[in-house]
Structure formats: structure tokens, C-alpha cells
Amino acid sequence: MMNDEQLLRYSRQIMMPEIEIAGQEKLLSSRVLVIGMGGLGCPVAIYLAAAGVGELRLVDDDQVELTNLQRQIAHFESDVGSAKVDSAARTLGQINSGINVSTLCARLDGEALDAEVAAADLVVDATDNFATRFAINRACVNSQTPLVSGAAIGLSGQISVFDPRDEASPCYRCLYREEGVEEQSCARTGVLAPVVGMIGTMQALEAVKMLTGLGESLCGRLLILDAATSSWRELRLRRDPACPCCGDG
């Protein structure tokens, strides 16, 4: 049961017929794992905290650098040199002290990754490299945990949802082969700040939708952003029966 302060804080969401009290209570009882506290993870965490997701688990092994401040909006000049998860946790604490924010300053893999994913109701992949994305996807498939995946570079971005609980849902590995994938990074290619903000905000939206059952998720669809023309393209995705991660074999 929400108290009077919570009812007031989240009133603009509760008054929506798609959310109401039942939906807000689902958010407050949810645990979301956000992996990556960079350009994508910052808006994800900020909006999920503001929306009232009851428990946020923030994971990143990096420290705040001056070059991050152009786009990573949970960090400030005074945070340079601090662990990103600590910096983000301080920011979220100022936004909403009524939720639980826990942090892990480490690079997750193996059994540790499996355990963190299995303990979450939903995972948001806000990382910046394919190896980590494939590992997160495998852990989500194994534990049947929904995954909201996003990426952004330069003037382009993309977002999709993968839900292993749905037999028709593809996984991230259905979309990309692990062999021969070309890595890109903001450090080498650059990125426009609002682009990561747009994708990260969309990730937060899809997370809220998945947790509350609101609307239609992006499961089975990939949205691709071209910021140069302010246009979105949608691709339909199908599960690959021969996928080495989620396939029938």
C-alpha cells in the first residue's frame, strides 16, 4: 500500500487510466538491473528513479571523466574521478530518496552476471560493446528475464526489447552474429549528446511498459533512429530457430 506522500509524488502517473494505483504499485515492487552508467544508462536510471521503480541496481566498472560530461547527464563536474555508479547513485538519491539504489563497480561476467540478471525483474543493457551485449543476452535467455537493449553512435541509434518468456520473441543473438561484428565507440567515432538521450529515454519508457503491462512493447521490433533527418525506421524481427542462444537446438 502506498502512503500519502507516494500517492502525491506519483499522482500524475496514477491518474492515467493505463497506470492507476495498480500500475504504480507494480513499479514500486520492481527490481531493475541497469548495466552501464554512460550516455544511455544515465537517462534510463534518472527516469526509472523518477517514475518510482522500487529498486535499481546500477552496474559499471568505469570512473567519470571530463569527456563524459557532454552526454552522461547523471554526472557533474565535481564527480570527475569518482566511480560512475557512485556518482549516479548520488544523483538518483536527490531525485527520489524513496527508492532503493544499490551499486556494483565491476565488470559483470560469468556466474556473477547470471546471478545479477536472475535477481532482476528486468534488465536494461546500456553498454557500449558487443561482447558484453551478447553475454547479457545469454544470461537473460537462461533466466527468462526481459531485456531492453539500446545503442547509439554518431547520429544514429537503435532500441528493441527481447522477452524470453514469449516463445515467439527473438533474442539479441538472433539479430547479430557474434563473429565478425565491427566494434564502434564514442571515443573513436563521436556521438551527439541528445542522440543517447533519446535512446536512453526510450529504453526507460519500454522498461516502464514492460513492468506495468502498458501498451505494446518493442518485442519483435527494432527501431532505428537517424538523427540527421529526425526520422525513425522500424524493422520486424523474428526468432531464429537455429539461433545458438535461444534456438530450438
C-alpha positions as a printed Julia matrix, in Angstrom:
249×3 Matrix{Float64}:
  0.0     0.0     0.0
  1.32    3.42   -0.95
  1.4     6.12    1.69
  0.04    9.65    1.19
  3.41   11.04    0.12
  3.8     8.39   -2.56
  0.26    8.95   -3.79
  1.06   12.64   -4.19
  4.52   12.12   -5.71
  3.28    9.74   -8.4
 -0.17   11.32   -8.83
  0.43   12.4   -12.45
  1.11    8.78  -13.38
 -1.6     7.3   -11.17
 -4.28    9.47  -12.77
 -3.54    7.85  -16.14
 -6.04    5.04  -16.78
 -3.22    2.96  -18.25
 -1.29    3.1   -14.94
 -3.59    3.84  -11.98
 -2.63    2.67   -8.49
 -2.13   -0.93   -9.58
  0.46    0.03  -12.17
  2.33    2.32   -9.8
  2.47   -0.43   -7.2
  3.98   -2.74   -9.82
  6.72   -0.19  -10.42
  7.39    0.24   -6.73
  7.71   -3.51   -6.27
 10.04   -4.0    -9.26
 13.79   -4.55   -9.38
 15.6    -3.34  -12.49
 19.22   -4.06  -13.33
 20.84   -1.26  -15.35
 24.19   -2.28  -16.82
 26.21    0.72  -17.95
 26.12    4.22  -16.45
 27.17    6.11  -19.56
 25.21    8.1   -22.11
 22.35    5.58  -22.25
 22.32    4.4   -18.65
 22.14    7.9   -17.17
 18.74    8.89  -18.64
 17.47    5.35  -18.09
 18.29    5.45  -14.39
 17.05    9.02  -13.92
 13.65    8.36  -15.47
 13.16    4.99  -13.78
 14.02    6.54  -10.42
 11.64    9.44  -11.03
  8.89    7.06  -12.17
  9.18    5.13   -8.92
 10.84    1.82   -9.78
 11.36    0.49   -6.27
 14.83   -0.97   -6.66
 17.53    0.0    -9.12
 20.77   -1.98   -9.34
 23.46    0.06  -11.14
 26.49   -1.7   -12.6
 29.56   -0.13  -14.23
 33.31   -0.52  -13.66
 34.33    2.9   -15.02
 35.1     6.29  -13.5
 33.72    9.68  -14.55
 35.94   11.57  -17.0
 35.64   15.12  -18.28
 34.75   13.88  -21.77
 31.73   12.02  -20.31
 30.01   15.2   -19.16
 28.95   16.16  -22.69
 26.27   13.44  -22.66
 26.23   11.45  -19.38
 23.7    13.59  -17.55
 23.75   11.86  -14.15
 27.35   13.02  -13.58
 28.64   16.5   -12.75
 31.97   18.3   -12.81
 32.51   17.53   -9.13
 32.15   13.8    -9.93
 35.17   13.59  -12.23
 37.36   10.78  -10.92
 34.5     9.12   -8.99
 33.05    5.73   -9.85
 30.17    6.22  -12.27
 27.84    4.07  -10.19
 28.54    6.17   -7.08
 28.04    9.42   -8.99
 24.77    8.17  -10.49
 23.54    6.89   -7.13
 24.08   10.32   -5.58
 22.07   11.94   -8.35
 19.22    9.44   -8.05
 19.15    9.95   -4.3
 18.48   13.65   -4.9
 15.7    12.81   -7.36
 13.92   10.16   -5.31
 15.02    9.18   -1.8
 12.07    6.8    -1.52
 13.56    4.07   -3.73
 16.43    1.68   -3.11
 19.52    2.22   -5.25
 22.36   -0.3    -4.99
 25.62   -0.24   -6.93
 28.31   -2.56   -8.19
 31.54   -1.07   -9.5
 32.68   -4.07  -11.54
 32.54   -5.62  -14.99
 29.97   -8.39  -14.8
 30.57  -11.75  -16.43
 30.13  -15.45  -15.81
 28.28  -16.56  -12.7
 28.2   -13.05  -11.25
 26.36  -11.79  -14.33
 23.97  -14.75  -14.24
 23.15  -14.09  -10.58
 22.51  -10.37  -11.06
 20.27  -10.97  -14.07
 18.32  -13.74  -12.36
 17.64  -11.47   -9.37
 16.08   -8.74  -11.56
 12.57   -8.38  -12.94
 14.01   -6.66  -16.0
 17.44   -5.83  -17.4
 18.41   -2.67  -19.28
 21.51   -3.08  -21.44
 23.11    0.36  -21.67
 26.6    -0.91  -22.53
 28.8     0.04  -25.46
 30.37   -3.17  -26.77
 29.12   -6.31  -28.47
 30.88   -8.83  -26.23
 29.06   -7.53  -23.15
 25.75   -7.31  -25.01
 25.99  -10.94  -26.11
 26.84  -12.03  -22.56
 23.9   -10.09  -21.1
 21.59  -11.58  -23.72
 22.7   -15.14  -22.88
 22.12  -14.53  -19.18
 18.65  -13.11  -19.87
 17.71  -16.06  -22.1
 18.92  -18.53  -19.47
 16.96  -16.86  -16.65
 13.93  -15.88  -18.75
 14.41  -12.22  -17.84
 13.12   -9.47  -20.18
 15.84   -7.33  -21.77
 15.63   -3.75  -23.04
 18.54   -3.15  -25.39
 19.76    0.15  -26.81
 22.76    1.51  -28.68
 23.82    4.88  -30.08
 26.77    6.24  -32.03
 27.29    9.41  -34.04
 23.87   10.49  -35.3
 22.18    7.1   -35.13
 20.67    4.85  -32.51
 18.54    1.77  -32.1
 16.36    0.13  -29.49
 14.48   -3.15  -29.08
 13.01   -5.41  -26.42
 13.73   -9.11  -26.08
 11.43  -11.17  -23.88
 12.49  -14.82  -23.37
  9.17  -15.52  -21.65
  7.5   -15.16  -25.05
  8.14  -18.18  -27.27
  7.88  -16.01  -30.4
 10.37  -13.4   -29.18
 13.79  -13.24  -30.82
 16.87  -12.62  -28.7
 19.74  -10.22  -29.35
 21.77  -13.07  -30.87
 19.01  -13.62  -33.46
 19.74  -10.09  -34.66
 23.56  -10.12  -34.69
 26.21  -12.74  -35.3
 28.97  -12.85  -32.72
 31.61  -13.44  -35.39
 32.99  -10.52  -37.37
 30.94   -7.77  -35.75
 32.6    -4.39  -36.22
 33.05   -2.52  -32.93
 32.45    1.2   -32.78
 32.87    3.52  -29.82
 32.09    7.1   -28.92
 35.8     7.62  -28.19
 36.7     6.81  -31.8
 33.59    7.87  -33.7
 31.92   10.51  -31.54
 28.25   10.91  -30.63
 25.8    13.79  -30.39
 24.54   14.18  -26.83
 20.77   14.28  -27.5
 21.01   11.04  -29.51
 21.96    8.96  -26.49
 19.36   10.88  -24.5
 16.64    9.92  -26.97
 17.58    6.23  -26.99
 18.06    6.1   -23.21
 14.71    7.76  -22.6
 13.06    5.27  -24.96
 14.7     2.44  -23.01
 13.22    3.81  -19.79
  9.81    4.04  -21.47
  9.98    0.43  -22.67
 11.05   -0.7   -19.19
  8.05    1.02  -17.59
  5.74   -0.51  -20.2
  7.11   -4.0   -19.6
  6.86   -3.69  -15.81
  3.3    -2.37  -15.83
  1.9    -4.17  -18.88
  1.19   -0.82  -20.53
  0.61   -0.71  -24.27
  2.62   -2.71  -26.8
  6.32   -3.25  -26.23
  9.04   -3.27  -28.88
  9.37   -7.04  -28.58
  9.82   -8.33  -32.13
 10.57   -4.85  -33.47
 13.75   -2.82  -33.88
 13.53    0.96  -34.02
 16.41    2.71  -35.79
 16.94    6.46  -35.32
 18.5     8.73  -37.94
 19.01   11.94  -36.0
 20.29   13.8   -39.08
 16.79   13.64  -40.59
 14.89   13.19  -37.29
 13.37   10.0   -38.67
 12.68    6.53  -37.28
 12.69    3.27  -39.23
 11.07    0.1   -37.9
 12.22   -3.42  -38.71
 10.24   -6.52  -37.79
 12.31   -9.19  -36.08
 11.65  -12.92  -36.0
 13.05  -15.54  -33.69
 15.7   -17.66  -35.4
 15.01  -21.37  -34.71
 18.69  -22.03  -35.41
 19.94  -19.32  -33.05
 22.79  -20.76  -30.91
 21.45  -18.85  -27.9
 17.65  -19.2   -27.93
 17.08  -21.59  -30.81
 15.39  -24.97  -30.8
 18.71  -26.82  -30.88
